[in-house]
């Protein structure tokens, strides 16, 4: 096992079985998802803030790489400081709106394929989507 300290958005993680992000972000970064081996897990606190300088609150997202895609579900509430390079002002508002919907338990997967927003999208962005749909078997 190897533990790396630093800005997780700047370090080449290489193939990883587990990635734990210990700071609040508005979204899972592509490099974190790309680094996951099959069966690998990512824990990332998705949080909303009043501004990019202060910590925020939200939910911890657990993402697991499966053969057909990424399963995703929220596993706990969190209050934590902000992740350097992990905040996007537009996504901050979208994430706040998604949290306010009260449907976080419906999230089942993280999609990276390009698609138009649908009612099955809990949080839709051009680079990822937290979806209410299960990962295809």
N, C-alpha and C positions, 0 to 999 in steps of 0.2 A: 504494500500500500504506500502511496505517496500523497502527502498533503502539500498543496501549494498555497502560499499566501500572496495576496496582491490584488490588483484590479482584474477580476475574472473576465472582463470584456477585452482585456489586452493580452492575456496569457493563452498560448496554444495548449489546450488541455490534453490533446491526444486522445486516443480511444479510452473511454472511461466507463466503469461499472456504476459509479455513483458520483453525482455532483450536488453539492449543497451550497446554495447561495445564501450568505448570511447578511443580507441587506435587502431592503424593499425595492422592487422594480415594478414598472407598469406592464412588462411583457417578458416572456422567455426569449432570450437572445438566440439567434440562429446558431452561433458558434457553440452554445451549450447543447442544443439539440443535436447538432451535427456530431458532437463528440461522444454521444451515448452509444455504447455497444448494444447489440440485441439483448434485451432484458435489463439494460441499464436504466437507472432512475435519476431523476432530477427533482430536487426540492427547491422551490423558489417562492419567496413571499411576494405576492402581488398586492401592492398597496397603492392607496391614493393619498395625495398630500395637498396642502394649501399652496405650496410652492416647492421648487426643486431643492431647496436648501434644508428643509426640515424633514424629519421622519414622518411616517404615516401609519395608517392602520389598514388592515385588509385580511386576506386569507392566504394560507400556505397552499400552493399548488404542487401536487405530486404528479410527475409525468413519467411514464414507463415506456421505453421503446419496445414495440412488438413487431412481429414480422409484417403485419398489415398496416402499421402506422404507430401512433402514439396514444396510449390511454392516458387520461387525465382526470383528476378529481381533486377537490379541495378537501384538506384533512384537518385544518384547525384555523382558529383566528390568530391574528398576529398584530403586534405593534412594534415597529422596528425603524431604525435609521435608513436613509435612502442609499441606494446602490449607485456608486459613481458610474456614469455612462449608461445606467439602466432605466432612465426615466425619459418619457416622451410626453410633452404637455398635452397633445391631442389625445393620446391614449390614456392619460391620467383622467380626463373628463369621461371618456368612453368607459373606462373601468369603473369609475364612480357610478355612472348610470347603470352599468351591468350589476354592480353590487346592490344598488337601490332596487333593482327588479325583484330581489328576493329569490331568485331562481338558481343560485350557485350550486345547489345540490344536483341540478340537472346536467351539469357538465360531465361528459364521459370521455371526450377525446380532444386532442390537439391536432388540427389539420394544418398542413403546409402546402397543400395543392391550391392552385388558383381557382377560385369560384366566386360567384356573386353572393352577396349577403342573402341569407334565407332565414325563415323563422326558427330553424334548427341551430342557428349561430347564436351563442350566448354573448360572445365578444368577437367581432369580425374586424380584421385588419388585413392590409395587403400582403403581409409576410407570414401571418398565422391566423388561426381561428380556434377559439375554444368553443367546441361544438357539443350539442346535446345528443349527437349521434354516437353510437358505439363504433369501435374500430372494426372493420370487416375481418372476418375470420380467415 
